[in-house]
C-alpha cells in the first residue's frame, strides 16, 4: 500500500479554517495553524512557547483547567470542550474543541492535539433559541388563559399549562394521553365535532369561537376558543388558547337586568310625568277659573253696589272707609284682570254693573 505524503496532511491543516494546535505536557503551545491570525488576530509564531491557557477568556480559564486535569487524571484520550478565546481586539470568540491526548507507556502525558471550530454565531443562535424557549415556557406556565396542545387526529392531550389544571380541577396525570371527551370536558360530542370541522374548513385556524365546557366538579363555564394547526415531531397538532368569559357573561347578564329595570323605571317616570302634567294643567285651569270667578264677582257683584252706596248720604268716615274698600278691590281685580287679559275692556264700574245684569239675563226694563 502506497504511503501518503505527510505534506498532504500539512496542506489540509494549513489551509483549513479551523484552528489546529499542538500543546506539550506543560501546557505550552508548540504549534498553531495559520488560521490563528484570521481567528485570533495574532501570528502563530508569536504564540509559540506561551501557555495555551493565557489565550482563554479569564471567566473560562478555571473550568478549562479543571476539565484538562480531569481528563489527564483519568487517562482520557479523546474529549470535547467549549470555551472562549480572546482576540487581540478584546472580542471573545466561542470555540468547541476536539481534544486528543497522547500518553507514554507509563500513562504520563506527552502532548495534546486540538482542533478548534468557531461556534460564536451558532452559540448566539442557540442562546436566542434558548431565550425564546424560556420565554415560551414562562408564557405557557404563567398565562392566565388556558393553553393546551393536543393531537389533531385523535384529540389526545399532549401538554397544558397550570391555569388549565387550576380551573378544571384536573391533575396532569388524569388528562395527559386522554381526550377532552374521555374526561368529560365537552358538554356534548356534537359541539366538539362541529368545532373541529370549522378548524379544518378554515385551513387550520379558529378564532374566538364561543363554547361551553364542563369542569371536573360539573360546573359549566363559558370560553372563547382560538386554535391553530402546527407540526410537532412530524405530527399535526392543535395549539389551543381558551379565554374564560364566565364572569363576563355574568356581568353582561347583570347589566342586561339592570337595563331592563332602568327601562321599566323610565317608563314609569314617563307615565308619572304625563299624569303630573295633566294635574298641573288641571290645576292651572282651575286657578284661571277661580281667578275669573273672583274677577267677575268683584267687578259685577261687589263694585257696582259699592258704587251705588257712594251715592247715598254717607258720613265722611263712612265715605273714607268705602273708598279704601273700593280701591283695594279694584287693585285685586286689576291684577287678576291683567293675567286673564281683561284689561283690554277698560269698562267702568257702571258699565260692569250693566254687563253683569245682562249676563244674569235681566230685561232692559228691569236693568
C-alpha positions in Angstrom: 0.0 0.0 0.0 1.4 3.4 -1.0 2.1 5.7 1.9 0.6 9.1 2.0 2.9 12.1 1.7 3.0 14.0 5.1 2.8 17.2 3.1 -0.7 16.2 2.1 -1.9 16.5 5.8 0.1 19.6 6.3 -1.7 21.3 3.3 -5.0 20.3 4.8 -4.2 21.7 8.2 -2.7 24.9 7.0 -5.5 25.7 4.6 -8.3 24.8 6.9 -10.4 27.5 8.5 -10.5 25.6 11.8 -7.7 26.2 14.4 -5.2 23.4 14.9 -2.9 23.4 17.9 -0.2 21.2 19.5 0.4 21.6 23.2 3.2 20.0 25.2 2.7 18.3 28.6 3.4 21.7 30.3 0.5 23.4 28.6 2.7 25.4 26.2 1.8 26.0 22.6 4.1 24.1 20.2 2.1 24.7 17.0 -0.8 26.9 15.8 -2.2 26.7 12.3 -2.2 29.8 10.1 -5.9 30.3 10.7 -4.9 31.6 14.1 -4.1 35.0 12.6 -7.5 35.2 11.0 -9.4 33.9 14.0 -7.5 35.4 16.9 -5.7 38.2 15.1 -2.1 37.2 16.0 0.6 35.5 14.1 1.1 31.8 15.1 4.9 32.4 15.5 4.2 34.9 18.3 2.2 32.4 20.2 4.7 29.6 20.3 6.0 28.8 23.8 3.2 30.6 25.5 0.7 29.0 27.8 -2.3 27.9 25.9 -4.5 28.9 28.8 -3.4 32.5 28.5 -5.5 32.9 25.4 -8.6 31.6 27.1 -11.2 34.1 28.4 -10.5 34.7 32.1 -14.0 33.6 33.1 -13.5 30.3 31.3 -9.9 29.5 32.5 -10.8 27.8 35.7 -13.4 25.4 34.1 -11.0 24.7 31.2 -8.1 23.8 33.5 -10.3 21.6 35.7 -11.5 19.8 32.5 -8.0 19.0 31.4 -6.9 18.0 34.9 -9.9 15.5 35.0 -9.1 14.2 31.5 -5.4 13.6 32.3 -6.2 12.0 35.7 -8.5 9.5 34.0 -6.2 9.0 31.0 -8.9 10.1 28.7 -7.7 10.1 25.1 -10.5 11.9 23.3 -12.8 14.6 24.5 -14.8 17.7 23.6 -15.0 21.0 25.5 -16.2 24.5 24.9 -14.7 27.8 25.9 -14.0 31.3 24.7 -10.7 32.6 23.2 -9.9 36.3 23.4 -8.9 38.0 20.2 -6.3 40.8 20.2 -9.1 43.3 19.8 -10.6 42.1 23.1 -13.5 40.3 21.4 -14.4 36.9 22.8 -14.8 34.1 20.2 -16.6 30.9 21.3 -14.9 27.6 20.3 -15.7 23.9 20.5 -12.5 21.9 20.8 -12.0 18.3 19.7 -9.1 17.2 22.0 -6.7 14.3 21.5 -4.4 13.4 24.4 -1.3 11.2 24.0 0.4 9.3 26.8 3.6 7.2 27.1 3.6 3.6 28.2 3.6 4.6 31.8 0.5 6.8 31.4 2.3 10.1 31.5 1.0 12.8 29.3 3.1 13.5 26.2 1.2 16.1 24.3 -2.2 17.4 23.3 -3.5 18.0 19.8 -6.7 20.1 19.4 -8.9 21.2 16.6 -11.0 24.2 17.4 -14.1 25.2 15.5 -15.6 28.7 15.9 -19.2 28.4 17.0 -19.9 32.0 18.1 -22.7 32.5 15.6 -24.1 29.1 16.3 -23.9 29.8 20.0 -25.8 33.1 19.6 -28.5 31.2 17.6 -28.7 28.6 20.3 -28.8 31.3 23.0 -31.6 33.0 21.2 -33.5 29.8 20.8 -33.0 29.0 24.5 -34.3 32.5 25.4 -37.3 32.0 23.2 -37.9 28.6 24.7 -37.6 30.1 28.2 -40.0 32.9 27.2 -42.4 30.4 25.7 -42.2 28.2 28.8 -42.8 31.2 31.1 -45.7 32.3 29.0 -47.1 28.8 28.8 -46.9 28.1 32.5 -48.0 31.5 33.8 -50.6 32.6 31.3 -54.0 33.4 32.9 -55.6 31.8 29.9 -55.7 28.1 29.0 -53.0 26.9 26.7 -53.3 23.2 25.6 -51.6 21.1 23.0 -53.5 18.2 21.5 -53.1 15.9 18.6 -55.3 16.8 15.6 -56.4 13.4 14.6 -57.1 11.8 18.0 -57.6 14.9 20.1 -55.2 13.5 22.7 -53.8 15.9 25.2 -50.0 16.3 25.0 -49.5 19.2 27.4 -51.3 22.1 29.0 -50.5 24.9 31.5 -51.2 25.4 35.2 -54.3 27.5 34.5 -55.9 24.6 32.8 -55.4 22.5 35.9 -56.4 25.2 38.4 -59.7 26.0 36.5 -60.8 22.5 35.5 -59.7 20.8 38.8 -57.9 18.0 36.9 -54.3 16.9 37.6 -52.0 16.3 34.6 -51.9 12.6 35.3 -55.6 12.5 34.8 -55.5 14.2 31.4 -52.3 13.5 29.5 -52.9 10.9 26.9 -56.7 11.2 27.0 -59.1 13.3 25.0 -61.5 16.0 26.1 -64.4 13.6 25.6 -62.7 11.0 27.8 -62.6 13.4 30.8 -66.0 14.9 30.0 -64.6 18.4 29.3 -67.0 18.9 26.4 -70.6 19.1 27.4 -71.6 17.5 24.1 -69.7 15.5 21.5 -71.6 17.1 18.6 -70.4 20.6 19.6 -66.8 19.3 19.6 -67.2 17.7 16.2 -68.7 20.9 14.7 -65.7 22.9 16.1 -63.2 20.5 14.6 -65.0 20.8 11.3 -64.7 24.5 11.4 -61.0 24.3 12.1 -60.5 22.1 9.0 -62.8 24.3 6.9 -60.8 27.4 7.8 -57.4 25.9 7.0 -56.4 25.0 10.5 -57.3 28.3 12.1 -60.1 29.2 14.5 -60.6 32.5 16.4 -62.7 33.3 19.4 -65.4 30.6 19.0 -67.9 30.7 21.9 -68.1 27.3 23.6 -69.2 25.8 27.0 -67.0 23.3 28.8 -67.7 21.2 31.9 -65.2 21.3 34.8 -64.4 18.3 37.0 -67.0 19.4 39.6 -69.7 19.6 37.0 -69.7 23.4 36.6 -70.3 24.7 33.1 -68.2 27.7 32.1 -68.1 29.9 29.0 -64.9 30.3 26.9 -63.7 31.9 23.7 -61.7 29.3 21.9 -58.9 30.1 19.4 -56.9 27.3 17.8 -54.3 26.7 15.1 -52.7 23.6 13.5 -49.0 23.2 14.0 -46.4 20.5 13.2 -44.6 18.9 16.1 -42.2 16.0 15.6 -43.8 15.1 12.3 -47.3 15.0 13.8 -50.1 17.5 13.2 -51.3 19.1 16.4 -53.6 21.8 17.7 -52.4 24.6 19.8 -55.5 25.8 21.7 -55.9 29.1 23.7 -59.1 29.4 25.7 -60.2 32.6 27.5 -62.6 32.1 30.4 -65.5 34.6 29.9 -67.9 33.2 32.5 -67.6 36.2 34.8 -68.0 38.5 31.8 -71.2 36.6 30.9 -72.5 37.1 34.4 -71.7 40.8 34.3 -73.4 41.1 30.9 -76.5 39.3 32.3 -76.5 41.7 35.3 -76.1 44.7 33.1 -79.0 43.5 30.9 -81.2 43.0 34.0 -80.2 46.5 35.2 -81.0 48.0 31.8 -84.4 46.3 31.9 -85.1 47.7 35.4 -84.0 51.1 34.3 -86.2 51.0 31.2 -89.2 50.0 33.4 -88.4 52.8 35.8 -88.0 55.2 32.9 -91.4 54.1 31.6 -92.9 54.6 35.0 -91.4 58.1 35.3 -92.7 59.0 31.8 -96.2 57.9 32.9 -95.9 59.8 36.2 -94.6 62.9 34.2 -97.6 62.6 31.9 -100.0 62.3 34.8 -98.3 65.2 36.6 -98.6 67.4 33.5 -102.3 66.6 33.4 -102.7 67.5 37.0 -100.7 70.7 36.6 -102.8 71.7 33.5 -105.9 70.9 35.5 -104.7 73.0 38.4 -103.9 75.8 36.0 -107.3 75.7 34.5 -108.9 75.6 38.0 -106.7 78.6 39.0 -107.8 80.5 35.9 -111.4 79.6 36.5 -111.1 80.7 40.2 -109.5 84.0 39.2 -112.1 84.5 36.6 -114.9 84.0 39.1 -113.2 86.3 41.6 -112.7 89.0 39.0 -116.3 88.8 37.8 -117.7 88.8 41.3 -115.7 91.8 42.2 -116.5 93.7 39.0 -120.1 92.5 38.6 -121.4 91.8 42.1 -119.5 94.0 44.5 -118.1 97.1 42.9 -121.4 98.2 41.2 -123.2 98.0 44.6 -120.3 99.8 46.4 -120.6 102.5 43.7 -124.3 102.8 44.3 -123.5 103.0 48.0 -121.3 106.1 47.3 -124.4 107.9 46.1 -126.2 107.7 49.4 -125.9 110.1 52.3 -122.7 108.7 54.0 -120.7 110.4 56.7 -117.2 111.5 55.9 -115.8 108.5 57.9 -118.1 106.0 56.1 -117.2 107.5 52.7 -113.4 107.2 53.6 -113.8 103.5 54.6 -115.9 102.8 51.4 -113.2 104.4 49.2 -110.5 102.2 50.8 -112.6 99.0 50.3 -113.3 100.0 46.7 -109.7 100.8 45.9 -108.4 97.5 47.4 -111.0 95.5 45.5 -110.0 97.4 42.4 -106.3 96.6 42.9 -107.1 92.9 43.3 -109.4 92.8 40.2 -106.8 94.7 38.1 -104.1 92.3 38.9 -106.3 89.3 38.1 -107.6 91.0 35.0 -104.1 91.6 33.7 -103.3 87.9 34.0 -106.5 87.0 32.3 -106.3 89.6 29.6 -109.4 91.5 30.7 -107.6 94.8 30.8 -108.4 95.5 27.2 -112.0 96.0 28.0 -111.4 99.0 30.3 -115.1 99.1 31.4 -116.2 101.5 34.1 -117.9 100.4 37.2 -121.4 101.4 35.9 -120.7 99.5 32.6 -119.6 96.5 34.5 -122.8 96.7 36.6 -124.9 96.7 33.4 -122.9 93.9 31.9 -123.5 91.9 35.0 -127.3 92.3 34.7 -127.1 91.3 31.0 -125.1 88.2 31.8 -127.6 87.4 34.5 -130.4 87.5 31.9 -132.4 90.5 33.1 -134.6 92.5 30.7 -133.9 96.1 29.7 -136.8 97.3 31.7 -135.5 95.6 34.9 -132.0 96.9 34.2 
